[in-house]
Amino acid sequence: MNIFADFTLRVKDALQDLDLKDANGEAPDLSRVVVEAPRDPAHGDLATNAAMVLAKPLGMKPRDLAEQLVAKLNADPEITETTIAGPGFINLRVAQGVWHKVLASVLDQGIRFGAQERSPAPKVNVEYVSANPTGPMHVGHIRGAVVGDALANILAFAGNDVVKEYYINDAGSQIETLARSAFLRYREALGEDIGDIPAGLYPGDYLKPVGEKLKAEFGPTLVSKEEGEWLPLVKERAIAAMLELIRQDLAALGVEHEVFYSERTLHDRGSGNGSKIDHMLETLRNKGLIYEGTLPPPKGQVPDDWEDREQTLFRASDFGDDTDRALKKSDGSYTYFAADVAYFQDKFERGFSETIYVLGADHGGYAKRLQAVGKAISDGKTEVIVRFCQLVKLMRDGEPVKMSKRSGDFITLRDVVDEVGPDPVRFMMLFRKNDAPLDFDFKKVTEQSKDNPVFYVQYGHARCCSVLRQAADELKEAGYAVDDLAGADFTMLDDIGEQELIAKMAEWPKVVEAAAETHEPHRIAFYLHELASSLHGHWNKGYELPHLRFIQAGNLKLTLARLALVRAVSLVLASGLTILGVNAPEEMR
């Protein structure tokens, strides 16, 4: 049960009963009418903005409209009180039976409570991480990996058909550098003293196993070959090895992509019908969106690939970009951006109605150009959404963490996950808005205290499970079973703390909906922390006031009702943690 969706319908039905008309004699647009939780629970259980958003188009004063609407709402038997606040906001109190329906819905639907079913399910592509396959994942990739993965999970829970995708940048000059670096390690594996790694090559020890595998496959034969012969052989094997390393690193973080899309396939002309980039150029040319011309130098530092010559340009500025963009250089070769455009066209042709890019903060200028591409290629049929992840600063008890020797010059993802585990990494990466800087302190995220958010939430779930285990042991003779809790008498839950817990759980479907609509996974983490805080707060009151404890000896009816509440809280916590990719432990020692 989504209490907010339910009462939004009731408010809209009441508005329709009023038979209101705007200046043109038309019924007003009710799409902006919502029901949500009031900022201050003392004001009511629910609040609606109906009078505020409809008064102007109806030519009425908000308070006058609110009074008419309240008169209709008072006839609803499940609305026990209505009050008009300020200029026209309406606060509602609902009957206790409404909250009992929410609790019953949680117990009935389990961890699917709050999930949405949409038919047909919109196809959504979420592309995230997409690091160059030149080495292990580093700390800069962690946040994007977690944010993208959690966002994909949220969208799937909200009823979308989601594909998690990784774009392999395997067609650029960095791949040539990777192959040469691997070849150097191959020579080392053959016994050659390679000395210091030359500037411009990748220095990390992670390439030593690649060198050993090349030695095992080819022996010393590659040494005598020209670069044109050994380079493609080494390149293929180095890319494959790096992709396997990346998959292993991501798996350690609990991240698995369904599609790994190779950039090289965009350039491939093997079929004889031209490449996907050629196809994209033809599409834009047929739309009149390509021309030959020159671009002014960009402001600030001029990039290496800028040319003061005539190039093939895309009219990106017609679609909201700051400037037009080069697709083909003066020498006829494609720009990096050309591959980006062809890649989006491939997504569009795969039928996605929404494409999401989760990028690092260093790609800040990409939003407008990607959105321009989306509008031009799809004629506005596919929405392009770009989310940026700010940097993560690793700390240990307030001091910056030193570099990793294994990588050569950076801290790896595995360094972080291996030390604290995936759960603290994932939760803490989501416990702040993705576009805000984040300090990640190894000591703090492993503390078993209420000041550690991930521990606090997981302990909330474990505490619920502990209560249910204790009840199963103490109530054996009474024939207690968890499956019987749905039939408990919820009218026994009359303490304010119990009612606040139910009200907080009632917010869960709305939180999921908002997180999906705004593409903000941190909303889930924040909500779980609030729910856990409500649980722990009510638990603590039971120490001082024994009559509030969940298990009441000699009062089976009350105990079953409270156990139903505990079971429901555990289900919502487990649901949210699962969406975030975090374990919901049943015990914590």
Buried (B, 14 or more C-beta within 10 A) or exposed (E): BBBBBBBBEBBBEBBEEBEBEBEEEEEBEBEEBBBBBBEEEEBBBBBBBBBBBBBEBBEBBBBEBBBBBBEBBEEBEBBBEBBBBEEBBBBBBBBBEBBBBBBBBBBEBBBEBBBBEEEEBBBBBBBBBBBBBBBBBBBBBBBBBBBBBBBBBBBBBBBBBBBBBBBBBBBBEBBEBBBBBBBBBBBBBBEEEBEEBEEEBBBBEBBBBBBBBBBEEBEEEBEEEEEEEBBEBBBEBBBEBBBEBBBEBBEBBBBEBEEBBBBBBBBEEEEEEEBBBBBBBEBBEEEEBBEEEEBEEEEEEEEEEBBEEEBBBBBBBEBEBEBBBBBBBBEEEBBEBBBBBBBBBBBBEEEBBBBBBBBBBEBEEBBBBBBBBBBBBBEEEBBBBBBBBBEBEBBBEEEEBEEBEBBBEBBBBBBBBEBBBBBBBBBBBBBBBBBEEBEBBBEBBBEEEEEBBBBBBBBBBBBBBBBBEEBEEEBEEEEBEEEEBBEBEBEBBEBEBBBBBBBBBBBBBBBBBBBBEEBBBBBBBBBBBBBBBBBBEBBEBBEEEEEBBBBBEEEBEBBBBBBBBBBBBBBBBBBBBBBBBBBBBBEEE
